[in-house]
Amino acid sequence: MVTTIYLIRHAEAEGNVVPFFQGSLDTALTEKGEQQLEYLAERFREIPLDAIYFSPYQRARMTAEAVNRYHNLKMIPEYDLRELNGGSWEGRRILDLREEYPKEFQVWVEHMQDFQAPNGDAMTEVYDRMRGIMQKIADDNPGKTVAVFTHGCALRNFLSYVESGSIAGLPAVGWGDNSAVSLVEYDSESGWKLIYKNDSSHLPQDAHTALPV
């Protein structure tokens, strides 16, 4: 019995524009983010959904609410879908972090699987957490179609697991645009299968985020 899961990155938020390191900060959507919601909602208008799970941060919740306007499902908050806690990096501009922490920033960009900001989560914690919560969601919804709304780094960790079976594949996954959609399937016998990833074809050119970080 195959469970179909759409993985959706939240629409553009404040930290995606400056840009600064958002992490666990509960940032608001931008005006462009609000526009992205309209296109995303239309994309899912005719797609049957049985359940919606979302990270409780408002940028993910509002993205889920936009899709749910045509489905009227009970939305399920799931704290384990939250983003990486960036510790002392949170709220800091990306350009400043690049200058002040050159070695750590190089790890963030080139060897993300080894990253841990001062006082923040180890990337391996996010990888293990996302594996666990996605398995629970799949097990709780056999044969159903589910939408999961979460964050860029959290998504990359789970997609790394599906694609390569290891956190070592994290750098190769790439960032999805804000409101980008990935699709995976889960079968209890064959496991996880990636159908597509980081698709933002629902967005017109002027609605894409300039710097998806």
N, C-alpha and C positions, 0 to 999 in steps of 0.2 A: 504494500500500500504506500503510494508516493505522497509525501507532503511537499507542497509548493510554497516557497517563501520568497517574497519580494523584500529586498533590503534597501532602504531608502535613507540617504544622507539628508540631514536637515537643510532647509533653505538658507540662503545667505544671512549671516548674522554679523554683528558689529565687528567681531574679531577677524572675520574674513576680509574686511575692507581696509583696515588701517595698514597692514594687518598686525594683530597682536596674538599672543599665545592664549587661546581661550581655555582649553582644558576643562576643568570642572566649574569655571565661572558660568553663571546662569545669564548669558547675554541675550539681548533682544534681537529680533529680526530687523533687517534694514528695509528700506522701501523697495529695493530690488528683490529682496527675499520675499516680500509680500506678493510681488508680481510673479515670482517663480511658483508660489503656491497655486496660483490660478491655473497655470499650465500643467502643473503636476496633478491637480485635482481632475482636470479634463482627461489626462492620460489614463487615470484609474476609473473614470466614470463608468465604463462598461465592463470592467474587470471584476468578476465575482470574488468577493472576499468573505471569509468566514470569521476572521479574528484580526485584531489590530493590537500590537504591542509597541510601547514607546518608552524611550528614556524620559525621565521626569523633568529634565531641563526644558525650559519654555521653548527654546528653538526647535527641539524635537517634537514637543507636544503640539505646538501650533502647526507644524508640518503634518502631523498625523490628523489633526482636526480638519485640515483642509481636504485631505483625501476622504475622510469619513463623512463629509457633508452629503455624499451621494450613496452612502452605505448604512448610516445610522446604527453602527455597531457599538457595543459597549467596549470602550478602549481600556486596555490593561496596562497600567504603569509598571515598569520593571526596572528597578534601580540598577541591576547588573548590566543594563544596556548603556550605562553612563560612559562619559568620555574619560580618557586618561587624566589623572590628576597631575598637573604640571608643576606642583609645588611652588618654588620660588620664581619660576618662569612665568607663572600665570599673570596676565594683565600687562606683561612687558612686550614692547614692540619687537617684531621679528628682527628688524635691522639692528636694534640695540643688542639683542641676544647674540646675533652673529658676531658683533664686535667684542662684546664682553666675555663671551664663552666660546672662543673659536674652536677649541678641541671638542667640547661637548656638542656644539652646533654641528660640527662635521659628523659626529656620530648620529645625531638626529636626522641628518640629510642622507648619509651614505650607509649607515649601519643601524638603522632604526631598531632592529631587534635587540640591540645592546643598550638602548637609551634608558636613562633614568635622570630626570631633573633633580636638583637639590631639593630635598624634602618632598619629593613626588613619588608617584607609582613607578615601579619597574615595568618595562614593557612586557615582560613575561607574565606579570600579574594580569594585565589587560588581555593578553592572549588566552590565558587559562580561564579567565572569567567569561570571555566571549564564547569560547568553546562550550563551557558549561551551560550558559543560559540559552544558547541556540539549540543545544541538544535537548534541553528541557522543553523549549517551545515546540520543537519537532515532535518529541514524544507525547506532548499533551494535545497535539492536533493531527493525529494520523489521518492521511487521506484528504486533508483540508488545504485551503489556500489562505496564507497568512501574510500580512504586511508588518514589517518591523522597521521602526523609525529610530535611528541612532546617529552616530557621529563618525567623522572621517577616520580618525585613528582607530577607533573601536572596530569599524567596518574593515579597515585594512587588515587588522589582526585576524578576523574571522575568515576573510577571503584568502589570506595566506594559508590558513589551515585547510580550507577546501581545495585550493589550487595545488599546494605542495605538501600538505600534511605536516608542516613544520613552520615555526616562527622564522626560520632562516630565509624563507621566501618573502618576507615582509617588504623589503626594499623594492622588489620587482612588481608588487601589486599596483602601485601608483595611486595618486589621489583621484577620487571622483569629484566632479563639479558639485556645487551645492544643489540639492534636490535630485542628484543622479540616482539611478535605479540599477540594482543588480538582482539577478534571479538565480536561486539555487533550488535544488530538489533533494529530498532526503528519503531514502528507502532503508528500512531496518536491515535488509539483507545486503545491499550493495553500498550503503553509506551515502555520503554527500556527493553531489554532482553540480558543477558550475554550468549554468546555461549561458549567461552573459554577465558582464560586470561594467559598472560605471557608465551606464548609458544615460545621456542627457539630451536625447534627440527631441524631447518634448519642448525644449527651450529654443526660442528664436535667438539669433546671434546676439542681439543686444541685451538679452536677459541672462547670459552666462556670467559667472563670477570671474572677475579679472585675475585674481590671485587666489586660487583654491588652496588654502593652507589650513 
